[in-house]
Amino acid sequence: MAMATEDYLDAIKAHYGFDGWLAADEAGRPALAHFIADLGPDTGLALKARTPTAARRGHYADHYVLPSEADADGEPSVHVLVNVATCASAVEAKEALIFALARVMAPHLPTCHDRGFELGDLGFCGLDDPPTLAMFVRNNLFVEVASVGRERTPVQALAQTIDSQIQDQLMAGAARG
């Protein structure tokens, strides 16, 4: 079974041009040791739960809800899932992106650039218009933002907010460094 999985991942890498993602300048890029996304202040979203998703520090899933959008039972109908993986390197983060792309049931996801906006060093979006799924890599971080509630909600602005937070933290680290 392991060989089939490796063959499948190799096929996904070939489909998305993974070898072209690996730039020579990544060796000297700064890495974040720790990053926590925060969507609450300007979005109206409330953090319902934060769950570690791996044995490694820095891998977690945040489950946000929009309390103002509730169904007849009083349960929020807008749910947004944010997965963050703090990887050892930019290459490892891109491997995480490949694993995420391999889970998607669509035969091909467009880049965010192809959808008309920039996200991370490399980003992909779902097929909905506007996108309800965004996955991206910024330096050594992999981030996935997905609308997972009964009411689909666009995630482009949310993903861009997280990307800006990452960039701010990288710039703050460079200024200290």
Phi and psi in degrees as a GROMACS rama.xvg file:
@    title "Ramachandran Plot"
@    xaxis  label "Phi"
@    yaxis  label "Psi"
@TYPE xy
-61.2104  -37.1902  ALA-2
-64.6741  -40.9407  MET-3
-62.2094  -41.1001  ALA-4
-63.2346  -45.609  THR-5
-62.3102  -42.2053  GLU-6
-62.4188  -41.3658  ASP-7
-63.7003  -46.2061  TYR-8
-63.7528  -38.0977  LEU-9
-62.2292  -39.3195  ASP-10
-66.0635  -40.1043  ALA-11
-64.696  -43.0997  ILE-12
-59.295  -44.3556  LYS-13
-65.0848  -41.9739  ALA-14
-59.8712  -43.0093  HIS-15
-93.3032  0.162599  TYR-16
72.0444  40.1472  GLY-17
-52.5511  -42.0719  PHE-18
-59.6273  -29.8885  ASP-19
-75.1273  -14.9709  GLY-20
-75.7986  -21.9151  TRP-21
-86.237  103.165  LEU-22
-94.2494  148.483  ALA-23
-66.2255  -24.5255  ALA-24
-82.0942  0.493701  ASP-25
-73.2915  -19.9725  GLU-26
-62.0935  -36.2316  ALA-27
-94.7637  4.96283  GLY-28
-74.8263  145.043  ARG-29
-68.3454  148.264  PRO-30
-117.049  142.718  ALA-31
-91.6344  131.286  LEU-32
-80.2398  -24.9479  ALA-33
-156.255  134.756  HIS-34
-145.774  133.587  PHE-35
-123.981  119.375  ILE-36
-71.7834  151.279  ALA-37
-141.113  100.496  ASP-38
-96.0966  -5.79247  LEU-39
-66.4861  -48.0875  GLY-40
-56.5384  -44.9132  PRO-41
-109.369  0.724385  ASP-42
-107.858  -17.1718  THR-43
83.0977  -5.15819  GLY-44
-76.4955  146.112  LEU-45
-116.125  134.277  ALA-46
-72.537  117.078  LEU-47
-89.7089  -38.1342  LYS-48
-159.5  147.121  ALA-49
-124.193  123.956  ARG-50
-125.733  126.895  THR-51
-62.2443  139.026  PRO-52
-112.879  -0.54627  THR-53
-154.7  165.587  ALA-54
-68.7174  -17.4573  ALA-55
-85.2357  142.36  ARG-56
-62.7652  139.412  ARG-57
95.1252  2.68782  GLY-58
-108.83  116.825  HIS-59
-152.512  163.129  TYR-60
-123.543  127.295  ALA-61
-102.801  135.273  ASP-62
-114.097  111.46  HIS-63
-104.565  149.578  TYR-64
-130.636  158.099  VAL-65
-107.38  96.4852  LEU-66
-58.5935  -28.4773  PRO-67
-72.4955  -14.4449  SER-68
-109.441  86.9539  GLU-69
-113.171  151.824  ALA-70
-85.7551  -173.202  ASP-71
-61.704  -26.3346  ALA-72
-86.2624  0.476543  ASP-73
85.8658  1.33285  GLY-74
-83.7305  136.279  GLU-75
-59.3643  136.412  PRO-76
-94.468  -14.2324  SER-77
-101.388  117.378  VAL-78
-127.417  135.119  HIS-79
-127.147  129.172  VAL-80
-104.886  130.533  LEU-81
-121.173  113.629  VAL-82
-101.897  130.574  ASN-83
-127.43  132.119  VAL-84
-124.646  117.277  ALA-85
-89.0471  111.169  THR-86
-100.813  165.266  CYS-87
-71.3305  -23.9332  ALA-88
-154.905  168.814  SER-89
-64.3092  -35.7209  ALA-90
-64.0126  -44.0257  VAL-91
-63.1525  -37.1691  GLU-92
-63.8275  -38.351  ALA-93
-69.3823  -31.5924  LYS-94
-64.294  -39.6697  GLU-95
-62.8607  -38.1108  ALA-96
-62.9089  -41.539  LEU-97
-60.0686  -44.7375  ILE-98
-60.3916  -39.6562  PHE-99
-67.4029  -42.9846  ALA-100
-62.2571  -33.7453  LEU-101
-67.5036  -25.0307  ALA-102
-79.6572  -19.9626  ARG-103
-71.9636  138.881  VAL-104
-83.7294  -7.72717  MET-105
-80.5419  147.412  ALA-106
-68.1723  -23.1277  PRO-107
-161.027  133.941  HIS-108
-105.443  139.572  LEU-109
-76.9073  156.91  PRO-110
-70.9687  157.555  THR-111
-63.2405  -36.8515  CYS-112
-56.7758  -43.4936  HIS-113
-64.5726  -25.04  ASP-114
-88.2828  -1.86888  ARG-115
102.432  12.1871  GLY-116
-147.858  159.75  PHE-117
-99.6832  143.369  GLU-118
-153.085  117.741  LEU-119
64.1622  -169.597  GLY-120
-72.6682  -30.0269  ASP-121
-156.138  126.445  LEU-122
-141.579  149.387  GLY-123
-127.482  149.983  PHE-124
-126.825  155.359  CYS-125
-68.9288  176.101  GLY-126
-86.9625  -14.8053  LEU-127
-62.9271  155.764  ASP-128
-127.294  109.443  ASP-129
-75.2267  162.44  PRO-130
-59.9883  136.274  PRO-131
-108.513  8.87904  THR-132
-144.45  132.898  LEU-133
-142.079  135.438  ALA-134
-131.152  135.905  MET-135
-153.443  164.884  PHE-136
-120.907  133.872  VAL-137
-132.633  113.134  ARG-138
54.1705  -117.942  ASN-139
-98.9319  15.6027  ASN-140
-109.763  136.656  LEU-141
-109.217  133.643  PHE-142
-133.577  135.803  VAL-143
-126.608  129.091  GLU-144
-123.261  123.005  VAL-145
-138.96  137.102  ALA-146
-78.8353  120.999  SER-147
-125.578  9.32244  VAL-148
-91.8911  179.173  GLY-149
-63.6137  -35.5246  ARG-150
-98.0008  116.161  GLU-151
-69.8053  137.098  ARG-152
-131.428  140.899  THR-153
-63.9699  143.819  PRO-154
-117.574  -0.762522  VAL-155
-54.6036  -52.7704  GLN-156
-63.9926  -36.7556  ALA-157
-64.7579  -45.4206  LEU-158
-63.9215  -39.5933  ALA-159
-66.7304  -33.941  GLN-160
-62.3528  -46.0527  THR-161
-63.4164  -42.8658  ILE-162
-59.8756  -41.5967  ASP-163
-63.7448  -39.3943  SER-164
-63.0404  -40.2454  GLN-165
-63.4836  -46.84  ILE-166
-61.5826  -40.5655  GLN-167
-60.7663  -42.5525  ASP-168
-68.0321  -38.3564  GLN-169
-64.1961  -42.3323  LEU-170
-66.5245  -38.7314  MET-171
-64.0453  -39.8848  ALA-172
-66.4243  -38.6347  GLY-173
-66.97  -36.1838  ALA-174
-68.089  -35.1624  ALA-175
-76.5711  -31.6721  ARG-176
